[in-house]
Amino acid sequence: MRVGFLSALSFRGKINLGIAAIVVVFGLFTAILVSNLVTGSLLAESKKRGSSMVLNLAGRAEEQLLTRDYLRLKKTVDQYKALGETVEYAFILDKDGLVLAHTFADGFPSGLKKVNTEPDGDAVGILLLDTGRLLVYDFSAGVHIGDNRIGTARIGLSRQEVQRTGRRLFLAIFAITGAGALLSLILGSFFARNVTRRINLLRASAEEIMRGNLDVQVGTARGRNCWEVMNCGLENCPAYGDLRRRCWYMAGTLCPACANTESEDKRESCKSCPVYQQNAGDEIQSLAEAFDVMAATLKDHIGELETARRGLARQEQLLHTVFDVTPDLVSLQDERLVYRLVNKAFRRYFSLSGEEVVGRTDKDIFPSGQGVLSEDENRQILETGMPLSKEIYVQRGENRRWFHVVKVPVYDGEPADSARPPRIIGLLLTARDISVIKRYQEQLIQSQKMEDLGKLAGGVAHEINTPLGIILGYSQILLEDLPKDSREREDVAVIEKQTQVCRKIVADLLGFSRQMESSWAEVDLNESIREVVALVRHIFQQERVFIEMQLDDGVPPIRGDKEKLKQVWLNLLSNAFDAIGADGTMVIRTKLCKHRRRVVVTVADTGKGISQDHMAQIFDPFFTTKPVGAGTGLGLSVSFGIIKDHKGKISAVSPAPVEYLGMGQEDGRPVGPGTVFIIELPLTDEGLPEDECLDI
């Protein structure tokens, strides 16, 4: 409880209380000690004085006893009684113990002559007597004539007076101590106030620093700045113009007398410097200067941290920008395989927001089987440090893509740093969509196959074309010679007709092998399409198959073979009609891509579509799903070759996307699944541009 009371006191109160306690305790101790010493000295002196007085009285009483002059003896003892207040009594006894003279006014106490009556020789007998009223030192000395003792002299000195003197001295010392304590309190309070005021300034400074105000300055202002004292004017000195720091707290100052450090050594080395001697203060001043330096240093450090934070924020923003503009899927996982960063392409492909990915694992995001498989694969990379590169085929609903996936471990240092083995802290994944490359590869393989087949077909067609011509010629001659309605004429007509079919097949084979001559000129695509549509529209409408044309009037002419292109349109429309059968729609569109280097023609139908198993074979020669005798399977192959001759590209999508099927559903006509053929033709001799047409 006492400690709590002291703790509750202010520092100033503690200083005052401490000073007062020290002065009072020291004063009491001094007063008691001095009082005891003085009392002891007074008692010893009183004993010496009493011994001397009783010997003197015995010497003076000697003659008076011999002459029996009792009157003078009485005067003599009265004279000793009158020597001071401490003399309580004096009296003379004869050798028989009779009282010859005394100073007692109320009669001699009979008991007194029985004590202290036998001093040895010239020695003085001293005995402390308690009279009931006071304490008295009784001094006794013999009165001698030669060796004969003729009487005894007695003097009583009061001890109370000695004690009163000691008490008075004690009180005097105590009073002086009290006055000293009061003076100490006044002076201590003055110094404590000065000290606590400066400490309060330090406390206020610390509180301001805690509140974030680092511009506080609690150190006293300097009388003269260092550059004024040294008259140096060195503006490149770190201390020049700095009003918040003392130069002995700063490194790199140009004062030759001071060490070039920030440690205590510099402060020691600066003690002989005039700047230090004029501006240095006591310990509290040093503490205040240290506070100022600490606040200034902390402010500089916070400024550096803020600059570094802004730099990191800019770098992070730059990193996010680089990540987001990258078309590849990019993700960064930490060592626990928790996603820390994903780019926009990643979020868009998986239709997830950043909050749905960051902070989660593969198991949280993907279906259970895929998530477990991916996490096992990633964990193996983290354990072995071996990167992974692979191509995967992903199908998400109707969206099918090929990706080239690269997974590499992320280290926290340079892998070549042998001093500190690097630690794997994460996993970086990049996935590039290589569907276009894969499609180009397939088209390249298809082209090579078509070229080989074309050469074979062309050679065969060339070899059988001449015999067929001879057969056709002879059969036509026979038809002219044979009579009408004859059996032989009908047989020859069958031969002539089948030979014509064979010639048609041979012509298609020659066309497929591109051994037919082309006529290159500027072609209006829209016009060529209208001509073909006009040719077949009436026939198709008989089966309630309608053709809808959405032709872009901004399509410029291209350089090509108009008749061969019309053959392509005719093949596509014939196939669409066969796929629909009856009650359907065809939609033909032309469009100029925004970069104006490509023209796109799409032919969509609402037919039965193409199965996925057949998609890779539709451009193969002689491949057909039509019944035997209903088609040769060369239409799309020939169309493929014609478009390739025009440096274009033809592809198919089935089921056809709804946007290619026009307004068929709104006007009551059935829709899909259907197929859409997409023909891309270049507008320049360089062929199709590398960038895709986003309008497709």
Secondary structure, DSSP 8 states (H G I E B T S, - for coil): -HHHHHHHS-HHHHHHHHHHHHHHHHHHHHHHHHHHHHHHHHHHHHHHHHHHHHHHHHHHHHHHHHTT-HHHHHHHHHHHHTT-TTEEEEEEEETTS-EEEE--TT---GGGGGSS----TT--EEEEEE-SS-EEEEEEEEEEETTEEEEEEEEEEEHHHHHHHHHHHHHHHHHHHHHHHHHHHHHHHHHHHHHHHHHHHHHHHHHHHHTT-TT---S---SS-HHHHHT---TTSTTTT-SSS-GGG-TT---TTS-SSSSHHHHHHGGGSHHHHHH---HHHHHHHHHHHHHHHHHHHHHHHHHHHHHHHHHHHHHHHHHHH-SSEEEEEETT--EEEE-HHHHHHHT--HHHHTT--HHHHS-HHHHHHHHHHHHHHHHH---EEEEEEEEETTEEEEEEEEEEEEESS-TT-SSS---EEEEEEEEEE-HHHHHHHHHHHHHHHHHHHHHHHHHHHHHHHHHHHHHHHHHHHHHHHS-TT-HHHHHHHHHHHHHHHHHHHHHHHHHHTT-S----EEE-HHHHHHHHHHHHHHHHHTTTEEEEEE--TT---EEE-HHHHHHHHHHHHHHHHHHH-SSEEEEEEEEE-TTSSEEEEEEEE-SS---TTTGGGTTSTT---S-TTS--S-HHHHHHHHHHHTT-EEEEESS--GGGSTTTTTTT----S-EEEEEEEESSTT-S-SS--TT-
